Each structure stands twice: as structure tokens, then as C-alpha cells.
């Protein structure tokens, strides 16, 4: 039984203060709440001293997304090493937001796209983009130009690969040692479908070149070129079906006549005649033959619109291959 409050005390503060109910019975006390709501303390109760909140070194979260490996120190959560926000992309600005973490914002800085084929590169939508393409045009339509990302401009003296072809063709050269009787005639007949717009505007802006390629050990070798720049000697023929060029003086590499006729498959045709001292004759490869012809000869008319009309003459197509005259054709 208890008559006084002290008679109920067990001297353990962790059990709370016991009291008498006035009827001779002890009532249990209320234990103290020792939880300080701090993750960086270990909470306990000592029977004599009461609540104990001892700092620990546990992992924790300082609520900052820009720190890593946070740990408790001195009763508080301390941020560890900063979060590394680096995406190895020069076209983004890297930063860290305390709430969301790493942020990569697209920029418009100058950059290098790794290709020498572009001269001015800039960041666009997070990527490096070449905005100024290297001009590899060497001004010679008889060479094929391309740009290698490492080597830059690369030129080939070989013929174009994408062309229109005929079912009938003829090529004749007569070389009189640079005299007025020099003559070169090329015919491309019954050819692949050619649109009128493929012919361009030779009277205003479209340039034409006839390119000859001999072959040696199956490798094409540039032989000569006849150039016809855009000029007023061209005139349209028919109802926009073609063009005609006439120049009695042979001012442009001796070319005196050109006919260009658009048409459906098998109906298109192109012919060219050059003569006189202005013709850049390729010259015979030996005192006995004009072209080496190992194993073929290629003649192509190309324009500055990127259209090519091509003929390939094999050994079986050759009628004459002497020191002063060459003639080949097929049908």
C-alpha cells in the first residue's frame, strides 16, 4: 500500500513519475519521449540522467541533390563530395540544381564536329553541327570531287559514275599535228530518257564539257577536255525540246556545233563537233596508236547541273586506232 507519493517511486526516471491513487495503490508514470527527431543522434534513456541524444556518424541525407555520400557529424547531416555533373558534351552547359540534381542545358558555343569538311561548326540542340561546308570544287568538271572527313578535299581524274547512256554512239578524232584539219566528233544517240530541264540554261548559266578518258591497265586516265561556257551562241530548238550551239570560229576549244535533244527513253540524243587549231587534241600515245585503250575509252559530256551523258568504247568497237586517226562506235 502507499500512503505518500514517494512510497511509489522506483528511482528510474525512464519509467516516469509513479503516484498513489489515494486508495493505497501505485499508478505507473509516463515514460519520457526521448526521440529528438534527429537522424544524426542515437536516442536512449538513462535511469538516473533521463534522455540521452548522442551524436552518431550514420549515413544521412542533407536534402541537397548536389552532394553525395552525406554523413552525420556533430549531430547534424553534413554534405559529402559534390555531385559530378559532366556529360562530356561541349554543346551543353553542365550545372547542378539542389532540388533536381544535374542539369545539362544546350548552348550555341563554337565547336568541332571532327570533320575537316566543315569550316564553321556550332552547337545546335545539344550537338555539334557543321554549318559551312568546305568547297571542294576545283573548277574542272572532268574531275570528281569529294570531301574526306579526315583528309579534306580529294580529287579523282576518273569519269563520273552516275550518267545517262545510249544504245548507239560514235567517236572520231583526226589529228593533223595541231593544224586546221584537226577534228573531233562525238555522237550519243538513242539514249536514256533526258528531260529538258536536265539541259539547264546554256545560253545563260550552264557550262558544258566533253571529257575523254583513256584506260591503262584498266585504270581511267584523263586525256583531254573541251569546254563550252554559257554564252549567247546557244539557242532553243523546237518547243523546248533542246538546244543548238553554232560557232564557225570555234572560239571555245574549237567546238563549232553542238546539238542537245531531250526525249523519252531511246529518243534523246547529243552530238558535238569540234575542228581546227583550237581543239585540245589529246595526242597519240605512240607513233603507232592514238589511245592505249587497255581495255576501253570513255567519253562523257557533263554540264554544271550535274548531268552526265556517257559512252564507253570497248576494243570490239574500234575501227581505227592509228597515230593520226581514231574511230570507234557501236549500235
LINNORUR-V67508 format. One record per run of one state. SS is the DSSP state (hx for helix, st for strand, lp for the rest). FROM is the first residue (numbers start at 0). LEN is the number of residues. If there is no record, write none. Layout:
((SS | FROM | LEN) (SS | FROM | LEN))
This chain:
((lp | 0 | 4) (hx | 4 | 4) (lp | 8 | 4) (hx | 12 | 3) (lp | 15 | 3) (st | 18 | 2) (lp | 20 | 5) (st | 25 | 2) (lp | 27 | 13) (st | 40 | 6) (lp | 46 | 3) (st | 49 | 6) (lp | 55 | 3) (st | 58 | 1) (lp | 59 | 7) (st | 66 | 1) (lp | 67 | 3) (st | 70 | 3) (lp | 73 | 2) (st | 75 | 3) (lp | 78 | 3) (st | 81 | 1) (lp | 82 | 9) (st | 91 | 6) (lp | 97 | 3) (st | 100 | 6) (lp | 106 | 3) (st | 109 | 1) (lp | 110 | 7) (st | 117 | 7) (lp | 124 | 2) (st | 126 | 7) (lp | 133 | 10) (st | 143 | 5) (lp | 148 | 3) (st | 151 | 5) (lp | 156 | 7) (st | 163 | 11) (lp | 174 | 8) (st | 182 | 9) (lp | 191 | 2) (st | 193 | 1) (lp | 194 | 1) (hx | 195 | 4) (lp | 199 | 8) (st | 207 | 9) (lp | 216 | 2) (st | 218 | 10) (lp | 228 | 5) (st | 233 | 4) (lp | 237 | 4) (st | 241 | 5) (lp | 246 | 8) (st | 254 | 7) (lp | 261 | 1) (st | 262 | 1) (lp | 263 | 4) (st | 267 | 8) (lp | 275 | 20) (st | 295 | 8) (lp | 303 | 4) (st | 307 | 7) (hx | 314 | 3) (st | 317 | 4) (lp | 321 | 3) (st | 324 | 6) (lp | 330 | 1))
